[in-house]
Amino acid sequence: VYISEVTVNELAKCPEPKRTELFALLEDILYTEIEVIGNEEIAAIADNIADQRILPDKSINDRLHIAAAMFRGCNIIVSWHFKHLVNVRTIDGVRIVAALNNLNPIDIYSPTMLLERGD
């Protein structure tokens, strides 16, 4: 499991008590933080996502999330962000960027899509 420093910074901006609850959840997960700021390779992937017009210009953090995951070779991004991330347009666009950059393809799912349910 990887979490970008962009995600951690976004969580830090959440109001209380949500911020404390989210950071408490992170304590139960073994993860590696991806340092995004200053990483030229991640910035180049994010720029390529911008060049392909996959996300709105103002969605810099969303581009960085995706670029960090692609850079690390992740198979899946898990997000509740349906407007910009968990949608067909973004998923298809990310696959194109991966192919153009010789990176592994990456899927984007909501957490509920990954939960096992017993009947």
BELQUINOR-V999069 format. One record per backbone hydrogen bond with DSSP energy under -0.5 kcal/mol. CO is the residue of the C=O (numbers start at 1). NH is the residue of the N-H. Records with the same first field share a line. If there is no record, write none. Layout:
CO: NH + NH
This chain:
1: 32
3: 34
4: 7 + 8
5: 9
6: 10
7: 11
8: 12
9: 13
10: 13
11: 14
15: 19
17: 21
18: 22
19: 23
20: 24
21: 25
22: 26
23: 27
24: 28
25: 28
26: 29
29: 31
32: 3
33: 35
34: 5 + 36
36: 39
38: 40
39: 43
40: 44
41: 45
42: 46
43: 47
44: 48
45: 49
46: 50
47: 51
48: 52
49: 54
50: 53
56: 59
58: 60
59: 63
60: 64
61: 65
62: 66
63: 67
64: 68
65: 69
66: 70
67: 71
68: 72
69: 73 + 74
70: 73
75: 107
77: 79 + 109
80: 82
81: 85 + 86
85: 87
87: 91
88: 92
89: 93
90: 94
91: 95
92: 96
93: 97
94: 98
95: 99
96: 100
97: 101
98: 103
99: 102
107: 77
109: 79
110: 113 + 114
111: 114 + 115
112: 115
